[in-house]
């Protein structure tokens, strides 16, 4: 059994950033072509992500990659994770371990070994491979991962009656480092996109990774501008402890973000206690985009109402949210200095959305829409009511504003 052809294929797969599922499937099939008789592969990696601590997948010889898992930060202390054979390896600083799973040994306390025995497997071999200078470990839910503490846990299982032979182990040890490098190559791109998406938004992240990185590189697009601001938050900030204030702000931002994303809007930035989002008009379908933005706004307000009721019942301070919707052309792209850029939208339409939001409290409305939005929202027009013409700060002419029919 020669490892060179398989190592060469892995190197090329890594250089091409082959998708992880395709990489693992190709690796599993090629291992079997060497005569190893691998029935199951497990591949797991930690990651840098605000919500997800680790990802893993399972490949089997019959179906290929057929299971995917995501582990949240809060789940790192779960019984499933702590009872994994890799947890012991990480704790003991062991990089390789073999285990027969077909005998009479007590496998209690390690559910995966019991599962493998039930599936007819005879032997399991696991490896831990770091991607950086720091050793892999399982931290607490409150601990963030480190870019130098990323890595791979990997296992192979066989149903061959005598398990793996010495030649099998030699080949696996020869190709595993190349496999780990290939996995690192493709997974780091995903980690990079995930981090950029968390801080910039999904579409800006994709554009940045695709090369839209030059200052002043913008495009003119038509979009619904979605502007929010918490009412009276500044006074709350003067009276609340810092950590409580941040926790409260995070709860309100969760109410704002999830409906916008669910309705295919793009959250572009947080501004203190406010948020700027946009819904791009595709194929001139103004009515559909306006319907989506309006549905998102209503859901945001409903969630904020529920959160406020929960907070008041708990004796905690609560505040109202104001939202404005406007439609117009914006410049979308890179704005900033030569060393610090922001990927956002700018233009008169953004300024007008901000000015409209400032009138929510004086007009006693949680949601205000511009005349341009009302005219474009033909599918929702019967739900909108005119609130008269009003002067927007910095805008030459009065504009008609609209609210929802009560």
Secondary structure, 3 states (H helix, E strand, C coil): CCCHHHHHHHHHHHHCCCCHHHHHHHHHHHHHHCCCCCCEEEEEEECCCCCEEEEEEEEECCCEEEEEEEEEHHHCCCHHHHCCHHHHHHHHCCCEEEEECCCCCCCCCCHHHHHHHHCCCCEEEEEEEECCCCCCCCCCCCCCCCCCCCEEEEEEEECCCCCCCHHHHHHHHHHHHHHHHHHHHHHHHHHHHHHHHHHHCHHHHHHHHCCCCCCCCEEEEEEEEEEEEECCHHHHHCCCCHHHHHHHHHHHHHHHHHHHHHCCCEEEEEECCEEEEEEECCCCCHHHHHHHHHHHHHHHHHHHHHHHHHHHHCCCCCCCEEEEEEEEEEEEEEEECCCCEEEEEECHHHHHHHHHHCCHHHHCCCEEEEHHHHHHCHHHHHHEEEEEEECCCCCCCCEEEEEECC
